[in-house]
């Protein structure tokens, strides 16, 4: 007997969302009252933007249309656990969304491909760097933070 394949592609096979920076600026203004310029930070299967303005910046993550709410909730729960275990660890905390229904850290927005989960995180200051740019001190600091993160998730 043949087994039918799942007609729905997985989150890894589904193209990422296709929101424009202008649309993300509107989403940030509507969800948190944060107005500013949205800059695409790049992402593999979702969209991640820095929205910088009003004296503060936030990171807006728009999930792939096939992403599971359980996976997103696990990510938020893990970050909140880290924050309780090691409050000084530099992790971007999820920000509550006033109009969120069943979870205070995510809501949905309609996109061209269907409903997408949206989450908002605090902005951490820093910059992207490639491995070759990092000196020994930076690599040691990275290792120390990584070790603390593993302990906090233990």
C-alpha positions as CSV (number, residue, x, y, z in Angstrom):
1,X,0.0,0.0,0.0
2,X,1.4,3.4,-1.0
3,X,1.7,6.2,1.6
4,X,0.6,9.6,0.3
5,X,3.1,12.4,0.8
6,X,2.1,15.3,2.9
7,X,0.7,17.9,0.4
8,X,1.9,20.8,2.5
9,X,5.6,21.6,2.2
10,X,7.7,21.9,5.3
11,X,8.9,25.1,6.8
12,X,12.3,24.4,5.3
13,X,10.8,24.0,1.8
14,X,8.5,27.0,2.0
15,X,9.8,30.3,0.7
16,X,10.3,33.0,3.5
17,X,7.8,35.8,3.9
18,X,7.9,38.7,1.5
19,X,7.1,41.8,3.5
20,X,8.6,45.1,2.4
21,X,10.5,47.4,4.9
22,X,7.6,49.8,4.6
23,X,5.1,47.1,5.6
24,X,7.3,46.1,8.6
25,X,7.4,49.8,9.7
26,X,3.6,49.8,9.7
27,X,3.5,46.5,11.7
28,X,6.0,47.9,14.3
29,X,4.0,51.1,14.6
30,X,0.7,49.2,15.0
31,X,2.0,46.6,17.5
32,X,4.3,48.6,19.7
33,X,4.0,52.2,18.7
34,X,7.6,52.1,17.5
35,X,8.0,54.3,14.5
36,X,11.2,54.3,12.5
37,X,13.1,52.9,9.5
38,X,13.0,49.2,9.0
39,X,16.3,47.6,7.9
40,X,16.3,44.0,6.7
41,X,18.8,42.0,8.8
42,X,18.6,38.9,6.6
43,X,17.3,35.5,7.6
44,X,17.0,32.0,6.2
45,X,13.4,31.0,6.5
46,X,11.7,34.0,8.1
47,X,12.2,37.8,7.9
48,X,14.1,39.8,10.5
49,X,14.1,43.6,10.6
50,X,15.6,46.2,12.9
51,X,13.1,49.0,13.3
52,X,15.0,52.0,14.6
53,X,13.3,55.1,15.9
54,X,11.6,56.9,18.8
55,X,14.8,56.7,20.7
56,X,14.7,52.9,20.8
57,X,14.9,50.1,18.4
58,X,13.2,46.8,18.2
59,X,13.8,43.6,16.1
60,X,10.7,42.4,14.3
61,X,10.6,38.7,13.3
62,X,8.0,37.6,10.8
63,X,7.9,33.8,10.7
64,X,7.5,31.5,7.7
65,X,3.9,30.8,7.0
66,X,4.6,27.1,7.8
67,X,6.3,27.8,11.2
68,X,4.8,26.1,14.2
69,X,3.5,28.2,17.1
70,X,4.9,25.5,19.4
71,X,8.4,26.1,18.1
72,X,8.1,29.9,18.5
73,X,6.7,29.5,22.0
74,X,9.6,27.2,22.9
75,X,12.1,29.8,21.7
76,X,10.4,32.5,23.8
77,X,10.2,30.2,26.8
78,X,13.9,29.4,26.5
79,X,14.9,33.1,26.3
80,X,12.8,33.9,29.4
81,X,14.4,30.9,31.2
82,X,17.8,32.3,30.4
83,X,16.8,35.7,31.6
84,X,15.7,34.2,35.0
85,X,18.8,32.0,35.3
86,X,21.5,34.5,34.3
87,X,19.9,38.0,34.1
88,X,23.2,39.6,33.0
89,X,23.5,37.4,29.9
90,X,23.1,39.5,26.8
91,X,20.1,37.9,25.1
92,X,17.4,39.8,23.2
93,X,14.2,39.5,25.3
94,X,10.9,39.0,23.6
95,X,8.6,42.0,24.0
96,X,4.9,41.5,25.0
97,X,2.5,42.4,22.3
98,X,-0.7,44.0,23.6
99,X,-3.1,42.5,21.1
100,X,-1.6,39.0,21.3
101,X,-4.3,36.4,21.8
102,X,-3.0,33.1,23.2
103,X,0.6,34.0,23.8
104,X,1.8,37.5,24.9
105,X,4.9,37.2,22.7
106,X,3.4,36.6,19.3
107,X,0.6,37.7,17.1
108,X,-0.3,37.2,13.5
109,X,-0.3,39.5,10.4
110,X,-1.8,38.7,7.0
111,X,0.7,38.5,4.2
112,X,0.5,37.6,0.5
113,X,1.0,33.9,1.4
114,X,-1.3,33.7,4.4
115,X,-1.1,34.4,8.1
116,X,2.4,34.8,9.6
117,X,3.4,34.9,13.2
118,X,5.1,38.1,14.3
119,X,7.3,38.5,17.3
120,X,9.2,41.6,18.6
121,X,12.5,41.5,20.5
122,X,14.5,44.2,22.2
123,X,17.4,45.5,20.3
124,X,20.9,44.6,21.5
125,X,23.7,47.0,20.5
126,X,26.5,45.5,18.4
127,X,27.6,44.8,14.9
128,X,28.0,41.9,12.6
129,X,31.6,40.6,12.3
130,X,33.1,37.8,10.3
131,X,35.4,35.3,12.1
132,X,38.6,36.7,10.5
133,X,37.8,40.2,12.0
134,X,37.8,38.8,15.6
135,X,40.9,39.0,17.7
136,X,41.8,36.6,20.5
137,X,40.0,38.7,23.1
138,X,36.8,38.7,21.1
139,X,37.0,35.0,20.6
140,X,37.6,34.4,24.3
141,X,34.6,36.6,25.1
142,X,32.4,34.7,22.7
143,X,33.4,31.4,24.3
144,X,32.7,32.8,27.8
145,X,29.2,33.9,26.7
146,X,28.5,30.6,24.9
147,X,29.4,28.7,28.1
148,X,27.1,30.9,30.2
149,X,24.3,30.4,27.7
150,X,24.7,26.6,27.9
151,X,24.7,26.7,31.7
152,X,21.6,28.9,31.7
153,X,19.8,26.5,29.4
154,X,20.8,23.5,31.5
